[in-house]
Amino acid sequence: MSRGTLRPSADDNRFVLRAELRCQDETDISYAFDVTPSSAFVATDLPAPHGGEVMLRLSFPRLLEPVELTARIDEQLEPSGPGAPAGLRLSFEPHERLSALLVRASDASNVAQRACRILFVEDNAFIRDVFDYGLRVFFAARGAYTVEHAESVQSAWEALQTTAYDVAIVDYYLPTETGDQLISKVRADARFSMLPIVAVSVGGREARDASLAAGADLFLDKPLAFRDLFNTLRILNLSGAVGTSTKKRILVFDDSPMVLELTRAALEAAGFTVAIAENLETFEQHRGELDPDLILIDVQMPEAFGDDVVLTLREGHGVRIPILLVSSLEEQELASRAERSRAAGYIQKRAGMVELVRRCKEALEVAV
């Protein structure tokens, strides 16, 4: 086994993932960068085991479902400079989901459908400037990202109340409160259960353990490998998820079995994956299982008014996906209910299934 220095390669299509290493009785949660379908650099102080193998688990929310691998240790890597982590260079049998992720990263025709919305929580003005500069250089296309800065736990929490972000990047050392306190607060709120959180710090193992214990998905040591992080953000924001169906998922909630079957037939014929629910219990069950991209809700139902359900989803559960009200009510009343409940819009049932499919495609930004 050779020794080298923990340095990234020059390949621009690399990214960073959460890495969990298991060796005999020892476990370490860290991060992997320069990931390929058959290799990775993992920042860790876990000693190289006898026999040269570790169990490796790679993952990242909305980007890669957990991949379990048996990895061989090729190199034990020394830190590249003061404060930089030590690590291991690992290789393993090629994995198809990692291959798909790499193809997705390198495909120039795979373009994000909207700007990546980033919350960067950092009190150091110089670091914020460097981050902004790196974003401008990496994301050459205008409008590829939006970034908002917060300098404290309080200001970050206030920002989260008004804006839906794709990812939060949180420094550990902040004024008054530390980054792990913000992460704990965010994770305790169901509205932000799906928000990927990347923690960063110069604090080493102590900061890493505290941040991950609080609920961070990933911890990175400063100085950051901006290229790897930015590429991860870019891939995270691309439409579709690796290892899952590319079909958009729609959940339909209506108390009429006939309407449900007609709606399902029309939407499935248009290429959508559809789940239907006649009552609140089934609706909640399907919402958890399907993870829908769009929800259609009838207004007048025995258990609850649809607009009240929408309001509960928005305010009580932090649901941000498009929700459309569907009803036979007059348009003025339906529009008023949609506005009050913060629905994305409404569809009158008398408009017919062709119009319903068109509106669903419009809400999902799918070509009509």
C-alpha positions as CSV (number, residue, x, y, z in Angstrom):
1,M,0.0,0.0,0.0
2,S,1.4,3.4,-1.0
3,R,1.1,6.8,0.5
4,G,0.2,10.0,-1.3
5,T,-1.3,13.4,-0.7
6,L,-5.1,14.0,-0.5
7,R,-5.5,16.2,-3.7
8,P,-8.4,16.3,-6.1
9,S,-8.0,15.4,-9.7
10,A,-8.4,17.8,-12.6
11,D,-11.6,16.1,-13.9
12,D,-14.4,18.7,-13.8
13,N,-17.1,16.1,-13.6
14,R,-16.4,14.9,-10.1
15,F,-18.7,15.5,-7.1
16,V,-18.8,15.1,-3.4
17,L,-20.9,12.6,-1.4
18,R,-21.6,11.5,2.1
19,A,-19.3,8.5,3.0
20,E,-19.7,6.0,5.8
21,L,-16.8,3.7,6.4
22,R,-17.0,0.5,8.5
23,C,-13.9,-1.5,9.4
24,Q,-14.1,-4.2,12.0
25,D,-15.4,-2.4,15.1
26,E,-14.8,1.1,13.9
27,T,-17.1,3.4,12.0
28,D,-16.5,6.9,10.6
29,I,-18.9,9.2,8.8
30,S,-17.1,11.7,6.5
31,Y,-17.2,12.7,2.8
32,A,-16.0,11.3,-0.5
33,F,-14.8,13.4,-3.4
34,D,-13.3,12.6,-6.9
35,V,-16.0,9.9,-7.0
36,T,-16.0,7.7,-10.1
37,P,-18.0,4.5,-10.8
38,S,-15.1,2.5,-9.4
39,S,-13.1,4.7,-7.0
40,A,-13.3,7.6,-4.5
41,F,-11.1,9.7,-2.2
42,V,-12.5,9.6,1.4
43,A,-11.5,12.1,4.0
44,T,-11.0,10.1,7.2
45,D,-8.6,9.5,10.0
46,L,-9.7,5.9,10.2
47,P,-6.5,3.8,10.1
48,A,-5.9,1.5,7.1
49,P,-7.1,-2.0,8.3
50,H,-5.3,-5.2,8.0
51,G,-6.3,-6.9,4.8
52,G,-6.8,-3.7,2.9
53,E,-10.7,-3.6,2.7
54,V,-13.4,-1.4,4.2
55,M,-17.2,-1.3,3.8
56,L,-18.2,1.9,2.1
57,R,-21.7,3.5,2.0
58,L,-22.1,6.5,-0.4
59,S,-25.2,8.7,-0.4
60,F,-26.7,12.2,-0.8
61,P,-30.3,13.3,-0.5
62,R,-32.1,13.7,-3.8
63,L,-28.9,12.8,-5.6
64,L,-27.9,9.3,-4.8
65,E,-29.8,6.6,-2.9
66,P,-27.4,4.7,-0.5
67,V,-24.9,2.5,-2.3
68,E,-23.2,-0.2,-0.3
69,L,-19.7,-1.3,-1.5
70,T,-16.8,-3.4,-0.4
71,A,-13.8,-1.1,-1.2
72,R,-10.1,-1.8,-1.5
73,I,-7.6,0.6,0.0
74,D,-5.1,1.8,-2.7
75,E,-3.4,4.6,-0.8
76,Q,-3.3,6.1,2.7
77,L,-3.3,9.8,2.0
78,E,-1.6,12.5,4.0
79,P,-3.1,16.0,4.4
80,S,-2.4,18.4,1.5
81,G,-1.8,21.3,3.9
82,P,-2.4,22.7,7.4
83,G,-6.0,21.9,8.5
84,A,-6.7,19.6,5.6
85,P,-7.9,16.1,6.3
86,A,-6.1,12.8,5.9
87,G,-7.8,10.1,4.0
88,L,-7.9,6.9,1.9
89,R,-8.0,6.4,-1.8
90,L,-10.4,3.5,-2.4
91,S,-11.3,1.4,-5.4
92,F,-14.2,-1.0,-5.9
93,E,-16.1,-2.9,-8.5
94,P,-17.9,-0.5,-10.9
95,H,-21.4,0.4,-9.7
96,E,-24.2,1.2,-12.2
97,R,-25.8,3.9,-10.1
98,L,-22.5,5.7,-9.7
99,S,-22.0,5.3,-13.5
100,A,-25.4,6.8,-14.1
101,L,-24.6,9.7,-11.8
102,L,-21.3,10.3,-13.6
103,V,-23.0,10.2,-17.0
104,R,-25.6,12.7,-15.7
105,A,-22.8,15.0,-14.5
106,S,-20.9,15.0,-17.8
107,D,-23.9,15.2,-20.2
108,A,-23.8,18.8,-21.5
109,S,-27.3,18.5,-22.8
110,N,-28.7,17.8,-19.3
111,V,-29.6,21.3,-18.2
112,A,-31.3,22.3,-15.0
113,Q,-34.9,23.4,-15.4
114,R,-34.5,26.4,-13.0
115,A,-32.0,28.2,-10.9
116,C,-30.4,26.3,-8.0
117,R,-31.5,28.1,-4.8
118,I,-28.7,28.2,-2.2
119,L,-28.7,29.5,1.4
120,F,-25.1,30.1,2.5
121,V,-24.8,30.7,6.2
122,E,-21.3,32.2,6.9
123,D,-20.3,35.2,9.0
124,N,-16.9,35.8,7.3
125,A,-17.3,38.4,4.5
126,F,-14.2,37.2,2.7
127,I,-15.4,33.6,2.5
128,R,-18.8,34.8,1.2
129,D,-17.0,36.8,-1.5
130,V,-14.9,33.8,-2.5
131,F,-18.0,31.6,-2.6
132,D,-19.8,34.1,-4.8
133,Y,-16.8,34.4,-7.1
134,G,-16.6,30.6,-7.4
135,L,-20.3,30.4,-8.2
136,R,-19.9,33.0,-11.0
137,V,-17.0,31.2,-12.5
138,F,-18.4,27.7,-12.2
139,F,-22.0,28.5,-13.3
140,A,-21.1,30.5,-16.4
141,A,-24.7,30.5,-17.5
142,R,-26.7,33.5,-16.2
143,G,-29.5,32.5,-14.0
144,A,-28.1,29.0,-13.2
145,Y,-28.3,29.7,-9.4
146,T,-29.5,32.1,-6.8
147,V,-27.7,32.5,-3.5
148,E,-28.8,34.3,-0.3
149,H,-26.4,34.9,2.6
150,A,-27.1,34.7,6.3
151,E,-24.5,35.7,8.9
152,S,-26.1,34.1,12.0
153,V,-28.4,31.3,13.1
154,Q,-31.2,33.9,13.6
155,S,-30.9,35.5,10.2
156,A,-30.7,32.0,8.5
157,W,-33.8,30.9,10.3
158,E,-35.7,34.0,9.2
159,A,-34.6,33.4,5.6
160,L,-35.9,29.9,5.7
161,Q,-39.4,31.1,6.7
162,T,-39.8,33.0,3.4
163,T,-37.9,31.2,0.7
164,A,-37.7,27.6,-0.4
165,Y,-34.1,26.5,-1.0
166,D,-32.6,23.6,-2.8
167,V,-29.7,23.3,-0.4
168,A,-28.4,25.0,2.7
169,I,-24.6,25.3,3.3
170,V,-23.9,26.1,7.0
171,D,-20.6,27.1,8.6
172,Y,-20.1,25.7,12.1
173,Y,-18.5,28.7,13.8
174,L,-21.2,31.5,13.8
175,P,-21.8,34.4,16.2
176,T,-23.8,33.6,19.4
177,E,-24.9,30.1,18.2
178,T,-23.0,27.4,16.3
179,G,-24.1,25.9,13.0
180,D,-25.1,22.6,14.6
181,Q,-27.7,24.5,16.6
182,L,-29.3,25.8,13.4
183,I,-29.2,22.4,11.8
184,S,-30.9,20.8,14.9
185,K,-33.6,23.5,14.7
186,V,-34.2,23.0,11.0
187,R,-34.4,19.2,11.4
188,A,-36.9,19.5,14.1
189,D,-39.3,21.3,11.7
190,A,-41.2,19.0,9.4
191,R,-41.4,21.8,6.7
192,F,-37.7,21.3,6.1
193,S,-37.4,17.5,6.3
194,M,-36.3,17.3,2.6
195,L,-33.8,20.1,2.6
196,P,-30.3,18.9,1.9
197,I,-27.8,20.5,4.4
198,V,-24.1,20.7,3.9
199,A,-22.1,21.7,7.0
200,V,-18.6,23.2,6.6
201,S,-15.9,24.2,9.1
202,V,-12.2,24.4,10.0
203,G,-13.2,22.8,13.3
204,G,-12.1,19.3,12.3
205,R,-13.5,16.2,14.0
206,E,-15.4,18.0,16.7
207,A,-17.3,20.2,14.3
208,R,-17.9,17.3,12.0
209,D,-19.3,15.0,14.6
210,A,-21.5,17.8,16.1
211,S,-22.9,18.8,12.6
212,L,-23.6,15.3,11.5
213,A,-25.2,14.4,14.9
214,A,-27.5,17.5,14.5
215,G,-28.7,16.2,11.1
216,A,-26.4,17.5,8.4
217,D,-26.3,15.3,5.3
218,L,-22.7,16.1,4.5
219,F,-19.8,17.7,6.3
220,L,-16.9,19.3,4.4
221,D,-13.6,20.5,5.8
222,K,-12.4,24.0,5.0
223,P,-10.7,25.0,2.8
224,L,-13.5,23.8,0.5
225,A,-13.0,21.9,-2.7
226,F,-15.3,24.4,-4.4
227,R,-15.3,22.6,-7.8
228,D,-16.6,19.3,-6.3
229,L,-19.2,21.1,-4.2
230,F,-20.4,23.3,-7.0
231,N,-20.6,20.3,-9.4
232,T,-22.7,18.5,-6.7
233,L,-25.1,21.4,-6.5
234,R,-25.4,21.5,-10.3
235,I,-26.2,17.8,-10.5
236,L,-28.6,18.1,-7.5
237,N,-30.6,20.6,-9.5
238,L,-30.8,18.7,-12.7
239,S,-34.3,17.3,-13.5
240,G,-34.9,13.7,-12.6
241,A,-33.2,11.5,-10.0
242,V,-30.7,8.8,-10.6
243,G,-32.0,5.3,-10.1
244,T,-35.7,6.4,-10.2
245,S,-38.3,6.6,-12.9
246,T,-38.2,9.7,-15.0
247,K,-42.0,9.8,-15.1
248,K,-43.6,12.7,-13.1
249,R,-45.7,11.5,-10.2
250,I,-49.2,12.8,-9.5
251,L,-51.4,12.1,-6.5
252,V,-55.2,12.6,-7.0
253,F,-57.5,13.1,-4.0
254,D,-61.2,12.9,-4.7
255,D,-64.2,11.2,-3.0
256,S,-65.7,10.1,-6.3
257,P,-64.4,6.7,-7.5
258,M,-65.6,7.4,-11.1
259,V,-63.7,10.8,-11.2
260,L,-60.6,9.1,-9.8
261,E,-60.6,6.4,-12.4
262,L,-61.2,8.8,-15.3
263,T,-58.5,11.1,-14.0
264,R,-56.0,8.2,-13.5
265,A,-56.7,6.9,-17.0
266,A,-56.2,10.3,-18.7
267,L,-53.0,11.1,-16.7
268,E,-51.4,7.6,-17.2
269,A,-52.2,7.8,-20.9
270,A,-50.2,11.1,-20.9
271,G,-47.2,9.3,-19.4
272,F,-47.5,10.2,-15.7
273,T,-47.3,7.8,-12.7
274,V,-50.6,8.2,-10.8
275,A,-51.8,7.3,-7.3
276,I,-55.4,7.9,-6.2
277,A,-57.0,8.4,-2.8
278,E,-60.7,8.5,-1.7
279,N,-60.1,9.5,1.9
280,L,-57.5,11.3,4.1
281,E,-55.9,8.2,5.4
282,T,-55.2,6.8,2.0
283,F,-54.1,10.2,0.8
284,E,-51.5,10.5,3.6
285,Q,-50.3,7.0,3.0
286,H,-49.8,7.6,-0.8
287,R,-48.2,11.0,-0.2
288,G,-45.5,9.3,1.9
289,E,-45.0,6.4,-0.5
290,L,-45.2,8.1,-3.8
291,D,-43.4,11.4,-3.0
292,P,-45.5,13.1,-5.7
293,D,-44.4,16.0,-8.0
294,L,-47.9,17.3,-8.2
295,I,-51.1,16.9,-6.1
296,L,-54.7,17.3,-7.4
297,I,-57.3,17.8,-4.7
298,D,-61.1,18.0,-5.0
299,V,-62.6,20.9,-3.0
300,Q,-65.9,19.4,-1.7
301,M,-65.3,16.1,0.2
302,P,-67.0,14.6,3.2
303,E,-64.0,14.6,5.5
304,A,-62.6,18.0,4.7
305,F,-62.6,20.8,2.2
306,G,-59.8,20.5,-0.3
307,D,-58.6,24.0,0.2
308,D,-58.2,23.3,4.0
309,V,-56.1,20.2,3.2
310,V,-53.9,22.4,0.9
311,L,-53.4,25.0,3.7
312,T,-52.5,22.2,6.2
313,L,-50.0,20.8,3.7
314,R,-48.4,24.2,3.2
315,E,-48.4,25.5,6.7
316,G,-48.3,22.3,8.8
317,H,-46.1,20.1,6.7
318,G,-44.0,22.5,4.6
319,V,-45.1,20.9,1.3
320,R,-43.8,23.0,-1.6
321,I,-44.7,21.1,-4.7
322,P,-47.5,22.4,-6.9
323,I,-51.0,21.6,-5.7
324,L,-54.1,22.2,-7.9
325,L,-57.7,22.5,-6.6
326,V,-60.2,20.6,-8.8
327,S,-63.9,21.4,-8.5
328,S,-67.3,22.0,-10.0
329,L,-67.6,25.3,-8.1
330,E,-67.9,28.6,-10.0
331,E,-64.6,30.0,-11.1
332,Q,-64.7,33.0,-8.9
333,E,-65.2,31.0,-5.7
334,L,-62.7,28.4,-6.8
335,A,-60.0,31.0,-7.6
336,S,-60.6,32.6,-4.2
337,R,-60.2,29.2,-2.4
338,A,-57.0,28.5,-4.3
339,E,-55.5,31.9,-3.4
340,R,-56.5,31.6,0.3
341,S,-55.0,28.1,0.6
342,R,-51.8,29.0,-1.4
343,A,-52.6,26.4,-4.1
344,A,-50.7,26.7,-7.3
345,G,-53.9,27.1,-9.3
346,Y,-57.3,25.4,-10.0
347,I,-59.1,23.4,-12.6
348,Q,-62.8,23.4,-13.2
349,K,-64.1,19.8,-13.7
350,R,-66.3,20.9,-16.6
351,A,-63.2,21.8,-18.6
352,G,-62.6,18.1,-19.2
353,M,-59.7,15.7,-19.1
354,V,-57.8,17.2,-22.0
355,E,-57.6,20.5,-20.2
356,L,-56.8,18.8,-16.9
357,V,-53.8,17.0,-18.5
358,R,-52.6,20.2,-20.1
359,R,-52.8,22.1,-16.8
360,C,-50.8,19.3,-15.1
361,K,-48.1,19.4,-17.7
362,E,-48.0,23.2,-17.4
363,A,-47.7,23.0,-13.6
364,L,-44.9,20.5,-14.0
365,E,-43.2,22.3,-16.8
366,V,-43.5,19.3,-19.1
367,A,-43.9,19.9,-22.8
368,V,-47.5,19.9,-23.8
